[in-house]
Amino acid sequence: MTATPDLGTPQLASPDLLRSTFRRHAAGVAVITARGASGPAGFTATSLTSVSAEPPLVSFGVGTGASSWPAIAEADHVGVHILGEHQSDLAATFARSGADRFGPSTAWREGPEGVPVLDDVLAWLVCRIVGRVPAGDHRIVLAEVVLGDPSGAGRPLLYHQGRFNGLRD
């Protein structure tokens, strides 16, 4: 029998335990956008996942209490933007409640299907929403890729320990 390391003091499941655990998980940073009834909407997401290659599907989570949820709930299409390490300010803007996300400091244009497309990102996709799955206080959105552009230059922005970071060599 081998000695086991001290496992510390386990905590019962709670929102704080989940948040503390996932602060240790480095994640890529994306911004999800949609055309809403009162204009463009969007939010910073670290929950973006490639689901399937055939057909090409992605998923992301969005809180039902988020200011962007009404637009995502009604939209047929969304924009998915992979941010570069030079875009931590943009990520922070789209993460901040009450921010003017599409104001003068955000470079964007109306893209295919009326989706707001952000400029200078590493990659972007326009996706057709195919499902919204209830998951606690969130919805998991499944979206099929319609078209996109993966040709942006740079390195990805990461989120870790509550901060935006770049990759280290």
Salt bridges, closest charged atoms under 4 A:
ASP16 OD1 - ARG19 NH1 3.26
GLU85 OE2 - ARG155 NE 3.70
GLU113 OE1 - HIS77 ND1 3.92
ASP119 OD1 - ARG109 NH1 2.64
ASP120 OD2 - HIS86 NE2 3.12
ASP137 OD1 - HIS138 ND1 2.71
GLU144 OE1 - ARG128 NH2 2.72
ASP169 OD1 - ARG155 NH1 3.26
